[in-house]
Amino acid sequence: MKPSARRNRFPVFFLSLSFFIFLAFLYSEDLSCLLSQSILPSPSLQLADVQRPTEREDGSYSEAQLRQRLNLERVPFSIGKTEDGCNLFAGNWVKDEAFHPNYQEHECPYIQPQLTCKEHGRPDSDYQHWRWQPHGCSLPRFNATLMLETLRGKRMLYVGDSLNRGQYVSMICLLHRVIPQHAKSFETNGSLTVFTAKEYNATIEFYWAPFLLESNSDDAVVHRVSDRVVRANSLDKHARYWNGADIIVFNTYLWWMTGQDMKILKGSFESETKEIFPMETKVAYKMALDNMVRWIESNMDPLTTRVFFTSMSPTHEKSKDWGTEKEGNCYNETTPIMDPNYWGFSCRKNIMRLIGDVFSRMSVPITFLNITQLSLYRKDAHTAIYKKQWSPLTPEQLANPVSYADCVHWCLPGLQDTWNELLYAKLLYP
């Protein structure tokens, strides 16, 4: 307002502002970008190294162009090349009962009970028999022996949340069948889980860090806290466990999407007095990406190592999103969405643009595993009610399975095997 404005206009201004904020919380997925331009920055934005994100219009990111600009066209671990013009992430799902799934659920003892859908009573199996078919080209078949030879003497590390842990377990399931029982081991110590292929002197590991930065959700087992707090610019607590990795697969998204501003800690969790600021989700998310990028540029040699980042994994919480009139979700869904233009409300395109913008400015290339669109089609692939329930279900829940269906995580074998097939293709045939 101008200084000369009448004082009696203040109530109208604040009433309008309050109404706008109320609408923003109702539609936070769509209005977060608008909020960042319409409301004065909070004090949290004055934290060191935090900048308001800028985005290119298309949000595109080309690893090949970045490598060319950086004169890094030789890609570590590659043994071939994907044909020119082939976009492995654009395609459709086709039924393939001959070669999919790549393994059976009961054959892989490493799958957590939250993901063993057949064991927990899922009656259908069609979700296991879909193959991703890129338009105009082919996705190479996963070769476990070749992958293990590639990993000989190497350390492969997945870092992130439970969705990245699911992809990690999928990779172990794809590999372990060709390794004799005496020549492999699996152990967990705190946030770090390690699968060892002894004859190959190789490890495939997972490190729990849902925000990548330090947070009050860092316990790998007990992390269900309603009041999530992330410590600003605090990657080092976790990153000291990542040093020495030859291949790293990062993810982080779902834990940031609370529908509200993030709570950011300035200082230490051990301090008696804690200074906590609200921060717009997109700004906080960029802070995490910037921290990750700085660590990669300081610790990963682009001539000998590879870094991957898995894009956002979608949810299927409302069947109205894909055109069904009934009040439902992923429960009882048994077929993929066939509309090639489908994009659900769980995935924020402004975050995709932000990721592309940040990666395009790097001095070390990242391979972006853009699994979002192909996973959006797979409303049938979630665990739904077919998983271990950690709390007893109430009679009301049992009477309404939709109310407790998990439409976030994915059955194994299933969709996440395709994520690793894409990783395999990008690792060996970039």
Secondary structure, 3 states (H helix, E strand, C coil): CCCCCCHHHHHHHHHHHHHHHHHHHHCHHHHHHHHHHHCCCCHHHHCCCCCCCCCCCCCCCCHHHHHHHCCCCCCCCCCCCCCCCCCCCCEEEEECCCCCCCCCHHHCCCCCCCCCCCCCCCCCCHHHCEEEEECCCCCCCCCHHHHHHHCCCCEEEEEECHHHHHHHHHHHHHHHCCCCHHHEEEEEECCEEEEEEHHHCEEEEEEECCCCCCECCCCCCCCCCCCCEEECCCCHHHHCCCCCCCEEEECCCHHHCCCCCEEEEECCCCCCCCEEEEECHHHHHHHHHHHHHHHHHHHCCCCCCEEEEECCCCCCCCHHHHCCCCCCCCCCCCCCCCCCCCCCCCCCHHHHHHHHHHHHCCCCCCEEECCHHHHHCCCCCEEECCCCCCCCCCHHHHHCHHHHCEEEEECCCCHHHHHHHHHHHHHHCC
